[in-house]
Amino acid sequence: MLIAVSVLLAQDPTLTAGVDKNPVAVDEQFTLEFTVTTTGASARNFKTPDLSKFLVLSGPNQSTSMQIINGSVSSSQSFSYVLQAREAGKYTIGSATIEVSGNQIKSNPLEITVTKSSGKKQAQAQSPQGQAVDVGDNLFLRATVDRSRVYQGEQITVTYKIYTRARIVNYSINKLPTMTGFWGEELQLPQQVNLTNEVLNGKQYQVGVLKKMALFPTQSGTLEINPMELTCQIQIQTKRRSNDIFDQFFNDPFFGAQTANVPLKSTPVKITVLPLPQNPVPESFQGAVGKFTLSASLNKRRAKTNEPISLKATIQGAGNVKILEAPKLKLPTDFEQYDPKVKEDIERTGTSITGTKTFEWLIVPRYPGEKKIPALEFSFFDVGQRRYVTLRTNEFNVLVEKGSAEAPQNAAGLSKEDVRLLNQDIRFIKTDAGSFREKNKELFDPTAAVMMTVIPFVAFIALLFHRQKALSEMSDVVMFRSRKALKIAARKLANAKMLLHANKSEEFYAEVSTAMWQYVSDKLAIDRAELSIENVTQKLQEKNISADLKQKIINLLESCEFARFAPGSSSQEEKNKMYEMASSIIVAAERELVK
Amino acid sequence: MRTIWKALFTIVAAVTTIAAQTEELSSVFEDANRLYLEQKYDAAVNRYESIVKNGYESGELYFNLGNAYYKSGKLQHAVLNYERARKFIPNDEDLAFNLQLVNIQLTDKIEAIPELFIYRWAESLLTVFTLDTMLWLMYTFFLLTLGSFTYYLFAETYEQRRYSLMSGMTCSVLLIFGIANFVVQSYRESNTEFAVVMTDIANIKSAPDSKGNDLFVIHRGLKVQVLDNVNKWYKIRLADGKVGWIPEKEIEAI
């Protein structure tokens, strides 16, 4: 139980705050330290309390230490500040916070008493250091400007001077002036501050120039240069209670001076910035204000295609050199142009910023010929003359000759595949002439179109009609057969006549027989399978034809049958008679049967 | 009937003249090929061009002309003639290769706006046949369709009827596709005109006026689409979609 508590206690992180002295005197330095003790876990997110009542001279300074006591590791981390009280009174330093393994812990608040002056003296310098001294107008800091109404972009020189009638031992700058709306460039001053004598308001001062800046307003309107703050350590005369000769002797600075720290602050300076005249603003004006000269040079006047040429333009002068922009280079389109290389050389000594700015363009002619590089134009606002000045260089003529192969220029944008392809030759020409066509010949040849579409189509339609008619006729099969009967019979009889002349009696009888039978079959609409003399006789009875014709038909059919089975018995004359008979019967039947 | 005779006569007359002309043109063509082989490229160009001047053209002729121009260093003319050849022999492998080889040597590398794969497919389907071939294919399919249906009408057996009907259907479907392809292709051809930049360097203006603002610069051999023609100025569009005006004399239509 006891062990558990002690472990718990050991693990509990703490944050303590402490100062090295309390009370402190005004302007006396003291150390404020926050210490966090943890076991193992790391602390983070340290937040300082409000220290605005004091001057923070340094900090937070971090230090870490680690301890192992009886096997338990504890580490402590401290954050320390060196502070200086500004005014007498009672102050409370609030709690600092820190996060240890997710938990936020707070430090104890501290109460600090600041006394007007502490009686304590520092050993090494027997002086009432930190003593508040009323310096009156014996020591002050002044910011002066060479002019308070300027044009936008015009240079203003701000000089920070210290005026003193006391002896300055040391000084340190606490806060540099901030300048919003300006572009500033610090002018170089000698390392050692040279003091000069100056009489101001009837008093003689020693004056030292601490800082000198060239400012270029980047916007118009009323702008303010914020004050500069510094702490000055001066030697002071302290009134001694005794007129001891030794005391007076030791008052000599040589033997350890009595010094006091004096905070100094310059007054803010207001600057009225006038906008640049609006008309007429030259086209090539890009914000340059001051006084400049312009020159240009070309490294060669003869070049080969794809061979780079360098065009150099130099702007020299006083003004806002640093913000000068490159003049516009309007090259003919057959030049390839790259962004200029800019080099600047700024001189910071003296009272104004001067310098040169060089722009170097690399231009690559792509095509041969007599080429012209147009003049460069640069405009600036001349503050002295209060007007815009436009400078112009000469035109350059370049003779571009045809260079070697063009391929390299293109190699850049090509893929590996393309490069591989580039090394190949084109495929060989076609040896076969192919078919030549007349140029500008209308593709759609109307004659061909008619031949290929209209005529076949018309033929198709005609065929369709023809077939339609045939079909409708075919629908009446009897009529069709009857109409066809004569044709077939006539054909067969004609054939029979040939056979008769050829003296082929067997074939002749067969032909005449089939002709007759088929004719009768077609005409009387008797199925072939049912053909017989009896059937034909019966059908003929139904027809309205002469008895003579009926008899003749039957006789002929019978004699045909007879002759077919005994062909040899008949003479040529008989055959001839039979043929005549068949023909006359068909003609007669045709006349009587078609009704 | 008289029109048919007239048509027939025209065809016969045309065929005989073409045969005679072809004989003559072929000899010039072979002559030019010989010059090419002897590496007299300028002379070969002249010979090939003489055929074109006589009013005759063919894919092979333009291809060879392109080659001869390439060999004599006139890349823009090579591009122009290859592109012209493409109208006759769109799927020729040699042509595609040579055109690619020339294009990578041009100054302008213009990224075409990427097309959806469906468009690319449609494109390749559309340009399988030239318009000329397509027209004759359509005639063939038309005649085949008619023939099939005619056969169907007079077919006697069931089998014959079935097959003739099927072939007739197939041919008519192919015919419909052919017509659609032909219509689309000929519409495109008559509405999209391309040209090649012939001058070494061309300033593209914002308006058809030499005092107009320069928009961008293109170089020889670049293929551009012609959109409009006003007062000897062409409105063109690049493959990447940029549009501007160029003097008529600086480009040549494909």
Interface residues (C-beta under 8 A of the other chain):
Chain A: T333 D334 R366 Y367 E406 A407 Q409 N410 G413 L414 D418 L421 L422 Q424 I426 R427 F428 I429 K430 T431 D432 A433 G434 S435 F436 R437 E438 K439 N440 L443 F444 T447 A448 V450 M451 M452 T453 I455 P456 F457 F460 L463 L464 R467
Chain B: T3 I4 A7 T10 I11 Q21 T22 L25 S26 F29 E30 N33 Y36 I51 V52 G55 Y56 E57 S58 G59 E60 L61 F63 N64 N67 A68 Y70 K71 F88 I89 D94 F97 N98 Q100 L101 V102 I104 Q105 L106 T107 K109 L131 D132 L135 Y139 F142 L143 L146 F149 T150 L153 F154 S186 D200 I201 N203 D214 V217
